[in-house]
């Protein structure tokens, strides 16, 4: 589990060394780690709580030192709940795709965590290299927002961030979201898309949303209840991979080339320091808000409403 995250996390430190300011890399690593720990706690807590419907039947579902309860469906006894939840969170944070438990069998909120971790753009550690440049793109958006608030031209690492960099950042942020949501919408209104669902209703929608999120955001995990080995899903998910994964390389390289050609400007009183706890909070807020505003309506139709149904006894 440590090895899944190790190289991606180390890239943050390497980035700090490359730009000559280790604090910059540590700030990005801190933002990634805070989000990871918070979502990990939610996943572990949801899986240890189990399904309240069993409690009403008199079945012990709470995980404790005296009980092996909680949600053990789809998990191996040699790993248990906590290690399964950690693996699910780590593998979707790092573009890894390996699993040691069935994500489809997680509780609604437990399954929401790996799904949303992917939907954030695989920037919480992410794949080797691509997670880092994804987070740097969010950092550019964060300094742009901060620049709007203080009325100054945004700067990052001593380079002024102009309209071109923000336009390319917008393309990089919006493209995966658009691919995932449009692909999911097409699947849920087409006969071929609905034919692959093994669990009709709310959870079936979550399975489709997870499939396109995983394909479009560079992960290999899945909600196993969806049969995707069909001409429809093979084609749709293939296009999702092509349009979402590879298209991001173009704006990222465009930003790199544009920033590299600019002269370094000295910092002033109006420059936002990008290595402080304030910037870490601003960066986390940018990642969460973009992810929440984009996918919250879809998540509300899937795991969130499924959780409400579960606690209400449906």
C-alpha positions as CSV (number, residue, x, y, z in Angstrom):
1,X,0.0,0.0,0.0
2,X,2.9,2.3,0.7
3,X,4.6,1.5,-2.5
4,X,1.5,2.5,-4.5
5,X,1.9,6.0,-3.3
6,X,5.6,6.3,-2.8
7,X,6.9,7.4,-6.2
8,X,4.0,9.8,-6.9
9,X,4.5,11.4,-3.5
10,X,8.3,11.6,-4.0
11,X,7.7,13.5,-7.3
12,X,6.5,16.5,-5.2
13,X,9.8,16.6,-3.4
14,X,11.6,16.3,-6.8
15,X,9.6,19.2,-8.1
16,X,10.7,21.3,-5.2
17,X,14.3,20.5,-6.0
18,X,13.8,21.2,-9.7
19,X,12.5,24.7,-9.0
20,X,15.1,25.4,-6.4
21,X,12.6,25.8,-3.5
22,X,11.8,22.6,-1.6
23,X,9.0,24.4,0.2
24,X,7.0,24.5,-3.0
25,X,7.0,20.7,-3.3
26,X,6.2,20.2,0.3
27,X,3.2,22.5,0.0
28,X,1.8,20.4,-2.8
29,X,2.5,17.2,-0.9
30,X,0.8,18.6,2.2
31,X,-2.3,19.4,0.2
32,X,-2.4,15.9,-1.3
33,X,-1.9,14.2,2.0
34,X,-4.6,16.2,3.8
35,X,-7.2,15.3,1.3
36,X,-6.1,11.7,1.2
37,X,-6.3,11.3,5.0
38,X,-9.7,13.0,5.2
39,X,-11.3,10.7,2.5
40,X,-9.5,7.7,3.9
41,X,-11.1,8.3,7.3
42,X,-14.5,8.6,5.6
43,X,-14.0,5.3,3.8
44,X,-12.8,3.4,6.8
45,X,-15.5,4.8,9.0
46,X,-18.3,3.9,6.5
47,X,-17.0,0.3,6.0
48,X,-16.6,-0.2,9.8
49,X,-20.1,1.0,10.4
50,X,-21.6,-1.5,8.1
51,X,-25.2,-1.7,7.0
52,X,-27.7,-0.6,9.6
53,X,-30.3,-2.9,8.0
54,X,-28.5,-5.8,9.6
55,X,-28.7,-4.2,13.0
56,X,-32.4,-4.2,12.8
57,X,-32.2,-8.0,12.2
58,X,-30.1,-8.4,15.3
59,X,-26.9,-9.0,13.4
60,X,-23.7,-7.4,14.8
61,X,-22.2,-5.1,12.2
62,X,-19.9,-2.8,14.2
63,X,-16.2,-3.5,13.8
64,X,-14.4,-3.6,17.1
65,X,-11.6,-5.6,18.9
66,X,-14.3,-8.0,20.0
67,X,-16.1,-8.3,16.7
68,X,-15.3,-8.8,13.1
69,X,-18.4,-7.0,12.1
70,X,-18.8,-4.0,9.7
71,X,-19.2,-4.5,6.0
72,X,-17.2,-7.6,5.1
73,X,-19.1,-8.3,1.9
74,X,-16.6,-8.5,-1.0
75,X,-13.6,-8.4,1.3
76,X,-11.0,-11.1,2.1
77,X,-10.8,-12.1,5.8
78,X,-7.0,-12.0,5.6
79,X,-7.1,-8.3,4.9
80,X,-10.2,-7.2,6.8
81,X,-12.1,-3.9,6.6
82,X,-9.4,-1.3,7.4
83,X,-6.7,-2.7,5.0
84,X,-9.4,-3.1,2.3
85,X,-10.5,0.5,2.7
86,X,-7.0,1.8,2.8
87,X,-6.2,-0.1,-0.4
88,X,-9.3,1.2,-2.2
89,X,-8.4,4.8,-1.3
90,X,-4.8,4.5,-2.2
91,X,-5.3,2.7,-5.5
92,X,-7.8,5.3,-6.7
93,X,-5.6,8.1,-5.4
94,X,-2.6,6.9,-7.4
95,X,-4.0,5.9,-10.8
96,X,-3.1,2.3,-9.8
97,X,-6.2,0.4,-10.5
98,X,-5.4,-2.8,-8.5
99,X,-7.9,-3.9,-5.9
100,X,-7.9,-6.2,-2.9
101,X,-11.6,-6.0,-2.3
102,X,-14.7,-5.5,-4.5
103,X,-15.5,-1.8,-4.6
104,X,-19.0,-2.6,-5.8
105,X,-19.7,-4.2,-2.5
106,X,-18.6,-1.2,-0.4
107,X,-21.3,0.8,1.5
108,X,-22.6,3.8,-0.4
109,X,-20.3,6.3,1.3
110,X,-17.4,3.8,1.3
111,X,-17.8,3.4,-2.5
112,X,-18.2,7.2,-2.9
113,X,-14.6,7.7,-1.6
114,X,-12.7,5.8,-4.4
115,X,-15.2,7.2,-7.0
116,X,-14.7,10.8,-5.9
117,X,-10.9,10.3,-5.5
118,X,-10.9,9.4,-9.2
119,X,-13.2,12.3,-10.1
120,X,-10.9,14.8,-8.5
121,X,-8.7,14.2,-11.5
122,X,-6.2,11.7,-10.0
123,X,-4.3,14.6,-8.5
124,X,-4.2,13.3,-4.9
125,X,-0.7,11.7,-5.5
126,X,-2.0,10.5,-8.9
127,X,0.0,8.5,-11.4
128,X,3.8,8.9,-11.6
129,X,4.3,12.5,-12.9
130,X,0.8,13.0,-14.2
131,X,-0.6,13.5,-10.7
132,X,2.0,16.2,-10.1
133,X,1.3,18.2,-13.2
134,X,-2.5,17.8,-12.6
135,X,-2.0,19.4,-9.1
136,X,0.2,22.1,-10.6
137,X,-2.6,23.0,-13.0
138,X,-4.9,23.3,-10.0
139,X,-2.2,25.5,-8.3
140,X,-2.4,27.8,-11.3
141,X,-6.1,28.1,-11.0
142,X,-5.7,28.7,-7.2
143,X,-3.2,31.6,-7.8
144,X,-5.5,33.0,-10.5
145,X,-8.4,33.1,-8.1
146,X,-6.2,34.6,-5.4
147,X,-5.1,37.2,-7.9
148,X,-8.6,38.2,-8.7
149,X,-9.3,38.6,-5.0
150,X,-6.3,40.9,-4.3
151,X,-6.4,42.7,-7.7
152,X,-3.0,41.7,-8.9
153,X,-1.6,39.6,-11.8
154,X,-1.3,36.0,-10.5
155,X,2.2,34.6,-10.2
156,X,3.6,31.2,-9.6
157,X,7.2,30.3,-9.0
158,X,8.2,33.8,-10.1
159,X,6.4,33.7,-13.4
160,X,3.3,35.7,-14.3
161,X,0.3,33.6,-15.1
162,X,-1.6,35.1,-18.0
163,X,-4.8,34.4,-20.0
164,X,-3.2,31.6,-22.1
165,X,-2.1,29.6,-19.0
166,X,-5.6,29.9,-17.4
167,X,-7.3,28.9,-20.7
168,X,-5.1,25.8,-21.0
169,X,-5.7,25.0,-17.3
170,X,-9.5,25.3,-17.9
171,X,-9.2,22.9,-20.8
172,X,-7.3,20.4,-18.7
173,X,-9.8,20.6,-15.8
174,X,-13.0,20.6,-17.8
175,X,-12.1,17.9,-20.4
176,X,-12.2,14.9,-18.1
177,X,-15.3,16.1,-16.3
178,X,-17.1,16.6,-19.6
179,X,-16.1,13.2,-20.9
180,X,-17.2,11.4,-17.7
181,X,-20.6,13.1,-17.4
182,X,-21.5,13.0,-21.1
183,X,-20.5,9.4,-21.3
184,X,-22.5,8.5,-18.2
185,X,-25.5,10.4,-19.6
186,X,-25.4,8.6,-22.9
187,X,-25.1,5.2,-21.1
188,X,-28.1,5.8,-18.8
189,X,-30.4,6.8,-21.6
190,X,-29.5,4.1,-24.1
191,X,-30.7,0.6,-24.2
192,X,-27.2,-0.8,-24.7
193,X,-25.9,1.1,-21.7
194,X,-28.7,-0.1,-19.4
195,X,-28.3,-3.7,-20.6
196,X,-25.0,-4.0,-18.8
197,X,-26.4,-3.2,-15.3
198,X,-26.6,-6.1,-12.9
199,X,-28.1,-4.0,-10.1
200,X,-31.0,-1.9,-11.4
201,X,-31.8,1.4,-9.8
202,X,-29.6,3.8,-7.8
203,X,-26.6,1.5,-7.5
204,X,-26.7,0.7,-11.2
205,X,-26.3,4.4,-11.9
206,X,-23.3,4.4,-9.6
207,X,-21.7,1.5,-11.5
208,X,-22.0,3.4,-14.8
209,X,-20.7,6.6,-13.3
210,X,-17.7,4.8,-11.7
211,X,-16.9,3.1,-15.1
212,X,-16.6,6.4,-17.0
213,X,-14.8,8.1,-14.1
214,X,-12.2,5.3,-14.0
215,X,-11.8,5.2,-17.7
216,X,-11.6,8.9,-18.2
217,X,-9.4,9.7,-15.2
218,X,-6.7,7.1,-15.7
219,X,-7.6,4.4,-13.2
220,X,-8.3,0.7,-13.7
221,X,-10.6,-0.2,-10.9
222,X,-14.3,-0.7,-11.4
223,X,-17.7,-1.5,-9.8
224,X,-17.8,-5.1,-10.8
225,X,-21.6,-5.3,-11.2
226,X,-21.5,-3.6,-14.6
227,X,-20.9,-5.8,-17.6
228,X,-18.7,-3.7,-19.8
229,X,-17.4,-6.3,-22.2
230,X,-19.9,-5.3,-24.8
231,X,-19.5,-3.4,-28.1
232,X,-21.2,-0.3,-26.5
233,X,-19.0,-0.1,-23.4
234,X,-15.8,-1.1,-25.1
235,X,-16.3,1.7,-27.6
236,X,-17.6,4.3,-25.2
237,X,-15.0,3.7,-22.6
238,X,-12.3,3.5,-25.2
239,X,-13.2,7.0,-26.5
240,X,-13.3,8.2,-22.8
241,X,-9.7,7.0,-22.4
242,X,-8.6,8.6,-25.7
243,X,-10.3,12.0,-25.2
244,X,-9.7,12.4,-21.5
245,X,-6.4,10.8,-20.6
246,X,-4.3,11.8,-23.6
247,X,-5.8,15.2,-24.3
248,X,-4.5,16.5,-21.0
249,X,-0.9,16.1,-22.2
250,X,-1.4,18.9,-24.8
251,X,-2.5,21.7,-22.5
252,X,0.0,20.6,-19.9
253,X,2.9,20.9,-22.4
254,X,1.5,24.2,-23.7
255,X,1.5,25.6,-20.2
256,X,5.0,24.3,-19.6
257,X,6.3,25.9,-22.8
258,X,4.6,29.2,-22.2
259,X,5.8,29.5,-18.6
260,X,9.3,28.5,-19.5
261,X,9.6,31.3,-22.1
262,X,8.7,34.0,-19.5
263,X,11.1,36.0,-17.5
264,X,11.3,35.5,-13.8
265,X,9.9,38.5,-11.9
266,X,10.9,39.4,-8.3
267,X,8.3,38.9,-5.7
268,X,6.6,41.9,-4.1
269,X,4.3,42.7,-1.3
270,X,1.3,41.7,-3.4
271,X,2.7,38.3,-4.4
272,X,0.9,35.4,-2.9
273,X,3.4,33.0,-1.3
274,X,2.8,29.5,-2.6
275,X,4.5,27.6,0.1
276,X,2.5,28.7,3.2
277,X,-0.4,26.9,5.0
278,X,-2.7,29.6,3.6
279,X,-1.9,28.5,0.0
280,X,-2.2,24.8,0.9
281,X,-5.7,25.6,2.2
282,X,-6.5,27.5,-1.0
283,X,-5.2,24.7,-3.2
284,X,-7.3,22.1,-1.3
285,X,-10.3,24.3,-1.6
286,X,-9.8,24.7,-5.4
287,X,-9.5,20.9,-5.9
288,X,-12.5,20.1,-3.7
289,X,-14.8,22.9,-5.0
290,X,-14.1,22.0,-8.6
291,X,-14.7,18.4,-7.9
292,X,-17.8,19.0,-5.8
293,X,-19.4,21.5,-8.1
294,X,-18.8,19.2,-11.1
295,X,-19.8,15.8,-9.8
296,X,-22.0,16.5,-6.8
297,X,-25.2,16.4,-8.8
298,X,-24.2,13.1,-10.2
299,X,-23.1,11.7,-6.9
300,X,-26.4,12.9,-5.4
301,X,-28.2,10.6,-7.8
302,X,-25.9,7.7,-7.0
303,X,-24.1,7.0,-3.7
304,X,-25.5,9.9,-1.7
305,X,-29.1,9.0,-2.2
306,X,-28.3,5.3,-1.9
307,X,-26.9,6.1,1.6
308,X,-30.1,7.9,2.5
309,X,-32.1,5.0,1.4
310,X,-30.0,2.6,3.3
311,X,-30.2,4.5,6.6
312,X,-34.0,4.8,6.1
313,X,-34.3,1.0,5.8
314,X,-34.8,0.6,2.0
